[in-house]
Amino acid sequence: MQQLLFFLTAITMASCNAGFEGDDAALKVATDWADAYFNCDFHEAATFATPESDKWLRFAASNTTEQDLQTLEGKATATADDYFTVANDTLRIVTLHVRNFLKPVAVGSPAQIQEEGTFLITVVKRDGKWKVRMEDLPQSEKQSRD
């Protein structure tokens, strides 16, 4: 009886820990992607993204100038501090806080650094690996004044 209780406890602990490890991995992928993306290293960002995200990364790259890169100088930093699970255990919406990134401006306008922004990023698990799924270019969430 004691062995059965020990076995059940071990299985329960292992399944709980597996969830935390997966969540940590999802948060790490989102942060690694954001560090690359917001520093305009779109090739590196692609390594953390799903294949269908490639068109958005190419679009962002095609609208980034040498002057933008000089303005940015690798200053962008990202932290992930929250997530929530949607529909199943293979999709997470991660909240990223990004500092010192290029603010989207009209084509031909000089780049500007935005001090901070909050982004919701979708992370999916495919073939056992977490990947960012881009369905558009990231947009900073508007904060409610209520």
Residue pairs with C-beta under 8 A, 6 or more apart in sequence:
19 89
22 89
22 125
22 130
23 83
23 92
25 130
26 83
26 92
26 94
26 123
26 125
26 130
27 80
27 83
27 92
27 94
28 80
28 130
29 48
29 123
29 129
29 130
29 131
29 132
30 80
30 83
30 92
30 94
30 96
30 121
30 123
30 132
31 78
31 79
31 80
31 96
32 48
33 45
33 48
33 49
33 121
33 132
34 76
34 78
34 80
34 96
34 98
34 119
34 121
35 76
35 77
35 78
36 42
36 44
36 45
36 47
36 48
37 45
37 57
37 60
37 138
38 76
38 78
38 98
38 101
38 102
39 72
39 74
39 75
39 76
40 60
40 61
40 64
40 68
40 69
40 72
40 102
42 57
42 58
42 60
42 61
42 64
45 57
45 132
46 53
46 54
46 57
48 131
48 132
49 57
49 131
49 132
49 133
49 134
50 124
50 126
50 131
50 132
50 133
50 134
52 133
52 134
53 131
53 132
53 133
53 134
56 134
56 135
56 136
56 137
57 134
59 137
60 137
63 107
64 102
65 111
67 110
67 111
68 102
68 111
71 102
71 110
71 111
71 112
71 113
72 100
72 101
72 102
72 111
72 113
75 100
75 101
75 113
76 98
76 99
76 100
76 101
76 102
77 98
77 99
77 100
78 96
78 97
78 98
78 99
79 96
79 97
80 94
80 95
80 96
80 97
81 95
81 97
82 94
82 95
83 92
83 93
83 94
83 95
83 123
84 92
84 93
85 91
85 92
86 92
86 93
89 125
90 124
90 125
91 122
91 123
91 124
91 125
92 122
92 123
92 124
92 130
93 120
93 121
93 122
93 123
94 120
94 121
94 122
94 123
95 118
95 119
95 120
96 118
96 119
96 120
96 121
97 116
97 117
97 118
98 116
98 117
98 118
98 119
98 140
99 115
99 116
100 113
100 114
100 115
100 116
101 113
101 114
101 117
102 111
102 112
102 113
102 114
103 111
103 112
103 113
103 114
104 137
105 111
105 112
114 140
117 140
117 141
118 140
118 141
118 143
119 138
119 139
119 140
119 141
120 141
121 132
121 138
122 132
122 133
122 134
122 135
123 130
123 131
123 132
123 133
124 130
124 131
124 133
125 131
